[in-house]
Amino acid sequence: MIRADSRPVQGRTFFATLLPIRDINPGRTTPIVTVGLIAACLTVFFVFQSFDSPGAEVAFLYRRAAISCEITTGAPLTPAQIESGSCEQAGGAPVFPGKSPYLAIVVSMFLHGGLAHLFFNMWFLWIFGNNVEDAFGHVGYLALYLTGGVVATLVFVVLNVGSTVPLIGASGAIAAILGAYAVLFPAHRVLSLLGWIFVPLPAALFLGIWFVLQFGLGGTGTAWEAHVGGFLFGLIVATTLRGRLLRRVSAVGP
């Protein structure tokens, strides 16, 4: 996920130093939920986030995206809060009085800050999502994705209570998928691009490196707290259900 006040750098900084090309772990079922989520994000970006001016884009994000201040207060931002960037300046009527701060948490998972941000998120979801969908089943996988996205956002909110900046992106939810993958398929190889070198890395190592890199994204505008929160959520859920999930994978055959 990214903070919408610094979108131009986000798609690149999130994954620039570590890019998976493919995993050597064939899927066992048709990943209909993964495909559906990718289609939904693409549709939202190209249909609903197509703007004629930067001003229209900013207004759209303040109207639709999750914002820490709104979630903690339960009320949409006022003009004074937006202009000052402070949650404490609460004078005046809300700019978007009909906005639901809590519904915006889910909406934000389908919004992106640019083509690079969208591409890298969807690429990670495509590579790692199908195997986790095999393990959780279609309904369980969707529940993991959506709940992981909510948890990731709430972790960011807890650590950034007064932020008035829109929070957008699917990466908090995708981080939950990555955490689950690390538990369920740690030894499977991920062909990875490190700098300019292609290296087959065990998934546990690849995702471990990815996780550590998140702590270096402070100050870039990337909501690293959401990535960490989502990853740990997926890891905990998959660890708790690991035996049952691996039996499901074995049951569907190679």
C-alpha positions as CSV (number, residue, x, y, z in Angstrom):
1,M,0.0,0.0,0.0
2,I,1.1,3.6,-0.5
3,R,0.3,7.0,0.9
4,A,-1.3,9.0,-1.9
5,D,0.8,12.1,-1.2
6,S,3.8,10.6,-3.0
7,R,2.5,8.4,-5.7
8,P,5.2,9.0,-8.4
9,V,7.8,7.0,-6.5
10,Q,5.7,4.2,-5.1
11,G,5.4,1.5,-7.8
12,R,9.2,1.5,-8.2
13,T,10.3,1.6,-4.6
14,F,8.1,-1.2,-3.4
15,F,9.7,-3.9,-5.5
16,A,12.6,-2.4,-7.4
17,T,15.3,-4.4,-5.6
18,L,13.6,-7.8,-5.6
19,L,11.4,-9.1,-8.4
20,P,10.0,-12.6,-8.8
21,I,9.9,-13.9,-12.4
22,R,8.0,-17.1,-11.6
23,D,7.7,-19.7,-8.9
24,I,8.5,-23.4,-9.6
25,N,5.2,-24.6,-8.0
26,P,2.5,-25.4,-10.5
27,G,-1.1,-24.7,-9.4
28,R,-3.4,-27.6,-8.9
29,T,-6.8,-25.9,-9.5
30,T,-8.0,-23.0,-11.6
31,P,-7.2,-19.8,-9.5
32,I,-10.6,-18.1,-10.2
33,V,-10.4,-15.8,-7.2
34,T,-6.9,-14.7,-8.0
35,V,-7.9,-13.9,-11.6
36,G,-11.1,-12.2,-10.4
37,L,-9.1,-10.0,-8.0
38,I,-6.7,-9.0,-10.7
39,A,-9.5,-8.2,-13.1
40,A,-11.3,-6.1,-10.4
41,C,-8.2,-4.1,-9.7
42,L,-7.5,-3.5,-13.5
43,T,-11.1,-2.5,-14.0
44,V,-11.2,0.0,-11.1
45,F,-7.9,1.5,-12.3
46,F,-8.7,1.9,-15.9
47,V,-12.4,2.6,-15.7
48,F,-13.0,4.4,-12.4
49,Q,-9.6,6.0,-11.8
50,S,-9.3,7.5,-15.3
51,F,-9.1,11.3,-14.7
52,D,-8.8,14.4,-16.8
53,S,-6.9,16.4,-14.2
54,P,-4.7,15.9,-11.1
55,G,-7.3,17.7,-9.1
56,A,-10.0,15.2,-10.0
57,E,-7.7,12.4,-9.0
58,V,-7.0,13.9,-5.6
59,A,-10.7,14.5,-5.0
60,F,-11.5,10.9,-5.9
61,L,-9.0,9.5,-3.5
62,Y,-10.1,11.7,-0.6
63,R,-13.7,10.6,-1.4
64,R,-13.0,6.9,-1.7
65,A,-9.8,5.8,0.0
66,A,-9.1,4.9,3.6
67,I,-7.7,7.7,5.8
68,S,-6.3,7.0,9.2
69,C,-7.9,10.2,10.8
70,E,-11.3,9.2,9.5
71,I,-11.1,5.7,10.7
72,T,-10.0,6.7,14.2
73,T,-12.6,9.5,14.5
74,G,-15.4,7.7,12.5
75,A,-16.0,10.9,10.5
76,P,-15.0,12.2,7.1
77,L,-12.3,14.9,6.9
78,T,-13.2,18.6,7.0
79,P,-11.6,21.2,4.7
80,A,-9.5,22.4,7.7
81,Q,-8.1,18.9,8.2
82,I,-7.2,18.4,4.6
83,E,-5.6,21.8,4.2
84,S,-3.6,21.6,7.5
85,G,-2.8,17.9,7.2
86,S,-3.7,17.6,10.9
87,C,-6.4,15.4,12.3
88,E,-6.9,17.9,15.2
89,Q,-8.1,20.8,13.0
90,A,-11.7,19.5,12.9
91,G,-13.6,22.7,12.3
92,G,-16.3,22.8,9.6
93,A,-18.5,20.4,7.8
94,P,-17.0,17.3,6.1
95,V,-16.0,17.7,2.5
96,F,-17.6,14.3,1.6
97,P,-20.4,13.9,4.2
98,G,-21.7,10.7,2.7
99,K,-18.4,8.8,2.9
100,S,-18.1,5.7,5.1
101,P,-14.6,5.6,6.6
102,Y,-14.9,1.9,7.3
103,L,-16.2,0.9,3.8
104,A,-13.3,2.9,2.4
105,I,-10.9,0.3,4.0
106,V,-12.1,-2.3,1.5
107,V,-12.4,0.1,-1.4
108,S,-8.7,1.2,-0.9
109,M,-7.6,-2.4,-1.7
110,F,-8.7,-1.9,-5.3
111,L,-7.2,1.6,-5.8
112,H,-3.6,2.2,-7.1
113,G,-1.4,5.2,-7.5
114,G,-0.1,4.5,-11.0
115,L,0.7,1.9,-13.6
116,A,3.9,0.7,-12.0
117,H,2.2,0.4,-8.6
118,L,-0.7,-1.6,-10.2
119,F,1.6,-3.8,-12.3
120,F,3.9,-4.9,-9.5
121,N,1.1,-5.6,-7.1
122,M,-0.8,-7.7,-9.7
123,W,2.4,-9.5,-10.7
124,F,3.1,-10.6,-7.1
125,L,-0.5,-11.7,-6.7
126,W,-0.4,-13.7,-9.9
127,I,2.8,-15.6,-9.0
128,F,2.0,-16.4,-5.4
129,G,-1.8,-16.3,-5.2
130,N,-2.6,-19.5,-7.1
131,N,-0.9,-21.9,-4.8
132,V,-2.3,-20.2,-1.7
133,E,-5.7,-20.4,-3.3
134,D,-5.2,-24.2,-3.8
135,A,-4.5,-24.5,-0.1
136,F,-7.3,-22.3,1.3
137,G,-9.9,-23.0,-1.3
138,H,-11.7,-20.3,-3.2
139,V,-13.8,-18.9,-0.4
140,G,-11.1,-19.3,2.3
141,Y,-8.6,-17.6,0.1
142,L,-10.9,-14.6,-0.6
143,A,-11.5,-14.3,3.1
144,L,-7.7,-14.4,3.8
145,Y,-7.1,-11.7,1.2
146,L,-9.8,-9.3,2.3
147,T,-9.2,-9.8,6.0
148,G,-5.5,-9.5,5.5
149,G,-6.1,-6.2,3.7
150,V,-8.2,-4.9,6.5
151,V,-5.7,-6.0,9.2
152,A,-2.9,-4.4,7.2
153,T,-4.8,-1.1,7.0
154,L,-5.6,-1.1,10.7
155,V,-1.9,-1.8,11.6
156,F,-1.0,1.3,9.6
157,V,-3.8,3.3,11.3
158,V,-2.6,2.3,14.8
159,L,0.9,3.5,14.0
160,N,-0.2,6.6,12.1
161,V,-3.3,7.7,14.0
162,G,-3.3,11.3,12.9
163,S,-2.6,10.9,9.2
164,T,-4.9,12.7,6.8
165,V,-3.4,11.2,3.7
166,P,-5.4,8.6,1.6
167,L,-4.0,5.1,1.8
168,I,-4.3,3.1,-1.4
169,G,-3.2,-0.2,-2.9
170,A,-3.7,-4.0,-2.8
171,S,-0.2,-4.7,-1.3
172,G,-1.4,-5.1,2.3
173,A,-3.8,-7.8,1.2
174,I,-1.1,-9.3,-1.1
175,A,1.4,-9.3,1.8
176,A,-1.0,-11.6,3.7
177,I,-0.9,-14.0,0.7
178,L,2.9,-13.8,0.8
179,G,3.0,-14.6,4.5
180,A,0.8,-17.7,3.9
181,Y,3.0,-18.8,1.0
182,A,6.1,-18.6,3.1
183,V,4.6,-21.0,5.7
184,L,3.0,-23.4,3.2
185,F,5.7,-23.6,0.5
186,P,9.0,-22.5,2.0
187,A,11.2,-24.8,-0.1
188,H,9.7,-24.2,-3.5
189,R,12.0,-22.1,-5.7
190,V,11.2,-18.6,-6.9
191,L,13.2,-17.5,-10.0
192,S,14.1,-14.0,-8.9
193,L,15.7,-10.9,-10.4
194,L,18.2,-9.4,-7.9
195,G,19.6,-6.3,-9.5
196,W,20.4,-7.7,-13.0
197,I,21.0,-11.3,-11.9
198,F,18.5,-14.1,-12.2
199,V,18.7,-16.4,-9.1
200,P,16.4,-19.3,-8.1
201,L,15.8,-18.8,-4.4
202,P,13.8,-20.9,-1.9
203,A,10.5,-19.1,-1.2
204,A,11.3,-18.8,2.5
205,L,14.5,-16.9,1.6
206,F,12.9,-14.8,-1.1
207,L,10.0,-13.7,1.1
208,G,12.2,-13.3,4.1
209,I,14.3,-10.8,2.1
210,W,11.2,-9.1,0.9
211,F,9.9,-8.8,4.5
212,V,13.2,-7.3,5.8
213,L,13.3,-4.8,2.9
214,Q,10.0,-3.3,4.0
215,F,11.6,-1.8,7.1
216,G,13.8,0.3,4.8
217,L,10.9,2.0,3.0
218,G,10.2,4.5,5.8
219,G,10.2,8.0,4.3
220,T,9.5,6.9,0.8
221,G,5.7,7.3,1.1
222,T,5.2,3.6,1.1
223,A,3.0,2.3,3.8
224,W,5.5,-0.3,5.0
225,E,3.6,-0.8,8.3
226,A,0.7,-2.2,6.3
227,H,3.0,-4.6,4.4
228,V,4.5,-5.9,7.6
229,G,1.1,-6.2,9.3
230,G,-0.5,-8.0,6.4
231,F,2.5,-10.4,6.0
232,L,2.5,-11.3,9.7
233,F,-1.3,-11.9,9.6
234,G,-1.0,-14.3,6.7
235,L,1.9,-16.1,8.4
236,I,0.0,-16.5,11.6
237,V,-3.2,-17.8,9.9
238,A,-1.3,-20.2,7.7
239,T,0.8,-21.5,10.6
240,T,-2.3,-22.1,12.7
241,L,-4.0,-24.0,9.9
242,R,-0.9,-25.5,8.2
243,G,-1.7,-29.2,8.6
244,R,-5.2,-28.8,7.3
245,L,-4.2,-26.6,4.4
246,L,-1.4,-29.0,3.3
247,R,-3.8,-31.9,3.4
248,R,-6.1,-29.9,1.1
249,V,-3.3,-29.3,-1.4
250,S,-2.4,-33.0,-1.4
251,A,-6.0,-34.1,-1.9
252,V,-6.4,-32.1,-5.1
253,G,-3.5,-34.0,-6.7
254,P,-0.5,-32.8,-8.8
